[in-house]
Amino acid sequence: MTDDLVWIPAQNATLGSDKHYPEEAPAHAASVHGFWIQAYAVTNAEYAEFVNATGYLTVAERELDPAEHPGAPPQNLQPGSMVFTRTTGPVDLRHLSLWWTWTPGASWRHPVGPRSSVDKRANHPVVHVAYEDAEAYAAWVGRALPTEAEWEVAARGGLERATYTWGDEPERPGQQLANYWHGEFPWRPEPGYGRTASVGSYPPNGYGLYDMAGNVWEWTTDWYADTREGDPCCAAGSYDPQQPQFRISRKVIKGGSYLCADSYCRRYRPAARRPQMIDTGMSHIGFRCVVRPEP
């Protein structure tokens, strides 16, 4: 194995939580075979190698087909992605549209809009990658994306049932254990927060894995439903029942991001999970890969 991979031993573990958000329940026993996982999320520099070698075009960089989006205004058919934008002051936290903006020209190359670049973010995690973009990279390097169970076992770092990747106690003032939102969300982060950080900027967990809490959400292969008991086996079962007009399947993303604030979204915990439509990358979603032993 190459130097960027860490071995996670086979184990029986308790995954999920009955103490936090409802979609994390029920806590349950799971058996996971041993596997290797990347110590760090895939970076802009690594993704650039893939694109330069293959000419791959990410979903955010492709024109949308008007036939697949009837009635959509032309400006919404341009290549682009969803970008986080700080608000100018306190806002109603029930309305995500106040800080998420559809931004034509945003992509992994231009993470905060068409005039931005990754030139000074080579070691930051790649973002604006849809599920198929992450899969394409994984296939190119001869790896795979993790299951939710694999990802969560790895994130726990050997700490059975622990709330955080580092234990049960929250981060104390002055500690810097993960890149999540410190300050008043979504408008006033403390210095050094409120954006992605270079991979490995925070302490590793017990397995030697970095940024399994915060920085960017990470794709897994599992289809999503609103409870772990209801997780579907196929794409059709993962549609969002609250948005029946969008017949787009959803995968589980894990780990939280730099936008997880204790006052709003304490999801930088191993048990936490969120749905993400597979055709949509955002400025806080990336991934890492696994390698499974030959049977």
C-alpha positions in Angstrom: 0.0 0.0 0.0 1.1 3.6 -0.6 2.1 5.9 2.2 -1.2 7.9 2.2 -3.3 4.9 3.4 -4.1 3.8 6.9 -5.2 0.3 7.9 -8.5 0.0 9.8 -8.8 -3.4 11.5 -11.9 -5.6 11.2 -14.2 -5.0 14.1 -17.7 -5.1 15.5 -18.8 -1.6 16.4 -21.8 0.4 17.5 -22.7 2.9 14.9 -25.2 5.7 14.9 -26.7 7.5 17.9 -29.9 7.8 19.8 -28.9 11.0 21.5 -28.6 13.6 18.8 -30.4 14.1 15.4 -33.2 11.7 14.5 -31.6 10.6 11.2 -28.7 9.1 13.2 -30.9 6.6 15.0 -31.0 3.9 15.9 -27.7 3.1 17.4 -26.9 -0.4 16.1 -24.2 -3.0 16.0 -22.3 -3.4 12.7 -19.5 -5.7 11.6 -16.8 -4.2 9.3 -14.0 -6.0 7.5 -10.5 -4.6 7.6 -9.6 -2.0 4.9 -7.3 0.8 4.1 -8.4 4.4 4.0 -6.7 7.7 3.0 -5.3 9.6 5.9 -6.4 12.8 4.2 -9.3 13.9 2.0 -8.4 14.2 -1.7 -6.8 17.5 -2.3 -7.0 20.0 -5.2 -3.5 19.0 -6.3 -4.4 15.3 -6.4 -7.6 16.0 -8.3 -5.7 18.2 -10.8 -3.4 15.3 -11.6 -6.5 13.2 -12.4 -8.0 15.9 -14.6 -4.8 16.7 -16.4 -4.2 13.0 -17.1 -7.8 12.2 -18.3 -9.4 15.4 -19.5 -12.3 14.7 -17.1 -15.0 17.4 -16.9 -16.8 17.6 -13.6 -20.6 17.9 -13.3 -20.3 21.5 -12.2 -18.3 22.3 -15.4 -20.9 20.8 -17.8 -23.7 22.6 -19.6 -27.1 21.4 -18.5 -29.5 19.9 -21.0 -32.7 22.1 -21.3 -34.7 19.0 -22.1 -33.9 17.6 -18.7 -34.9 20.8 -16.9 -38.0 22.1 -18.6 -39.0 25.6 -17.7 -35.6 26.4 -16.2 -34.4 30.0 -17.0 -31.3 30.0 -19.3 -29.1 31.4 -16.5 -29.8 28.3 -14.4 -28.5 26.0 -17.2 -25.0 27.4 -17.1 -22.2 25.4 -15.6 -21.9 26.2 -11.9 -22.3 25.1 -8.3 -23.5 26.1 -4.9 -21.2 28.5 -3.0 -21.4 29.5 0.7 -21.6 33.3 1.2 -21.5 34.8 4.6 -24.4 37.0 5.5 -24.0 40.6 6.7 -25.6 39.9 10.0 -27.8 37.4 12.0 -30.4 35.6 9.9 -33.2 33.1 10.3 -31.4 29.8 10.4 -34.3 27.9 8.9 -33.6 29.4 5.5 -30.5 27.9 3.9 -31.0 30.1 0.8 -29.8 33.1 2.8 -26.2 31.8 2.7 -26.1 29.4 -0.2 -25.9 30.9 -3.7 -26.0 29.2 -7.1 -22.9 30.6 -8.7 -22.3 30.2 -12.5 -18.6 29.4 -13.1 -18.0 27.9 -9.6 -16.3 24.5 -9.8 -13.4 22.6 -8.2 -11.1 24.9 -10.1 -12.9 28.1 -9.0 -14.2 27.2 -5.5 -15.8 30.5 -4.6 -16.7 31.7 -8.0 -15.3 32.2 -11.5 -12.6 34.7 -10.5 -11.2 32.5 -7.8 -8.7 29.7 -8.2 -7.0 26.8 -6.3 -3.5 28.2 -6.9 -3.0 28.9 -3.2 -5.2 26.0 -2.1 -3.3 23.1 -3.6 -3.4 21.2 -0.3 -7.0 22.0 0.6 -9.6 19.3 0.0 -11.2 19.4 -3.5 -14.8 20.6 -3.4 -17.6 21.0 -5.8 -17.4 17.4 -6.7 -20.6 15.5 -7.4 -20.8 11.8 -6.6 -19.8 10.7 -10.1 -16.8 13.0 -10.0 -15.6 11.4 -6.8 -16.2 7.9 -8.2 -14.3 8.7 -11.4 -11.3 9.8 -9.4 -11.4 6.7 -7.2 -11.6 4.4 -10.2 -8.6 6.2 -11.8 -6.4 5.6 -8.8 -7.6 2.0 -8.4 -9.6 2.7 -5.2 -13.2 3.1 -4.1 -15.4 5.3 -2.1 -16.2 4.1 1.5 -19.5 2.8 2.7 -21.1 4.7 5.5 -20.1 2.0 8.0 -16.5 2.0 6.9 -16.3 5.8 7.1 -17.9 6.0 10.6 -15.7 3.2 12.0 -12.6 4.9 10.7 -13.8 8.3 12.0 -14.3 6.9 15.5 -10.6 6.1 15.7 -11.2 3.1 18.0 -13.3 5.0 20.5 -16.4 3.0 20.9 -19.6 5.1 21.2 -17.6 8.3 21.6 -19.5 11.5 20.7 -16.6 13.1 18.9 -13.6 11.8 17.0 -11.4 12.7 20.0 -13.7 11.5 22.8 -16.9 12.5 24.7 -16.0 16.0 25.8 -16.5 19.0 23.4 -13.6 21.1 22.3 -12.5 23.4 25.1 -11.8 27.2 24.6 -8.3 27.5 23.1 -8.2 24.0 21.8 -8.2 23.5 18.0 -9.4 20.0 17.4 -11.4 20.4 14.1 -12.3 22.9 11.4 -15.9 23.6 12.2 -17.6 27.0 12.6 -16.4 29.0 15.5 -18.2 32.2 16.0 -21.7 33.5 15.0 -23.1 31.5 12.1 -23.4 32.3 9.3 -21.9 35.7 9.4 -19.0 36.2 11.8 -16.5 33.4 12.1 -13.6 33.6 14.5 -10.2 34.3 12.9 -8.9 31.2 11.1 -12.4 29.6 10.6 -15.2 30.0 8.1 -13.4 28.3 5.1 -11.6 25.1 4.2 -8.2 24.5 5.7 -5.2 22.5 4.3 -5.6 18.8 5.0 -3.9 17.8 8.2 -4.1 21.2 9.9 -5.8 19.6 12.9 -4.8 16.7 15.1 -5.5 13.2 13.8 -7.8 10.7 15.5 -6.7 7.5 17.1 -6.1 5.7 13.8 -4.0 8.6 12.4 -6.7 10.0 10.1 -7.1 13.7 9.6 -10.2 15.9 9.3 -12.7 13.2 10.0 -14.5 16.0 11.9 -15.2 19.2 10.0 -13.4 20.8 7.0 -15.5 19.2 4.3 -18.4 16.7 4.2 -17.3 13.4 2.5 -19.2 11.2 0.1 -20.1 7.6 0.9 -21.7 4.9 -1.2 -24.8 4.4 0.9 -28.2 5.6 -0.4 -30.0 7.9 2.1 -33.3 7.8 3.9 -34.4 9.8 6.9 -33.5 7.1 9.5 -30.8 4.4 9.4 -33.5 1.7 9.6 -35.1 3.1 6.5 -32.0 3.4 4.3 -32.9 2.1 0.9 -31.1 -0.5 -1.2 -31.5 1.4 -4.4 -31.5 4.9 -5.9 -35.3 5.2 -6.3 -35.8 4.8 -2.6 -33.6 7.7 -1.7 -35.6 10.5 -3.3 -36.4 13.4 -1.0 -40.1 13.0 0.1 -40.2 16.7 1.0 -39.3 17.7 -2.6 -41.2 15.3 -4.9 -40.5 17.5 -7.9 -36.8 16.5 -7.7 -36.4 12.9 -8.8 -32.8 12.8 -7.9 -31.3 10.1 -5.7 -29.3 11.0 -2.6 -26.2 9.5 -1.0 -25.1 9.7 2.6 -22.4 12.3 3.3 -20.4 12.2 6.6 -18.1 14.2 8.8 -19.5 17.7 8.8 -17.7 20.7 7.4 -16.3 24.1 8.2 -19.9 25.3 8.2 -21.0 23.1 11.1 -21.8 25.5 14.0 -22.8 24.3 17.5 -25.7 26.8 17.3 -26.9 25.4 14.1 -25.5 22.0 12.9 -23.5 20.0 15.4 -22.8 17.3 12.8 -19.0 17.2 13.0 -19.5 13.9 14.9 -18.9 10.3 13.6 -22.6 9.4 14.0 -23.8 12.4 12.1 -25.0 12.1 8.5 -26.8 14.1 5.9 -28.3 13.5 2.5 -26.8 14.9 -0.7 -28.3 14.7 -4.2 -25.8 12.9 -6.3 -25.7 15.4 -9.1 -24.8 18.3 -6.8 -21.4 19.3 -5.5 -21.0 22.3 -3.1 -18.2 24.4 -1.7 -18.1 22.2 1.5 -18.3 18.6 0.1 -15.2 16.5 -0.8 -14.2 12.8 -0.4 -11.5 10.3 0.4 -10.9 6.8 -0.9 -10.6 3.3 0.5 -8.9 0.1 -0.6 -10.3 -3.2 0.3 -8.2 -6.4 0.5 -8.8 -9.0 -2.2 -11.2 -11.6 -1.0 
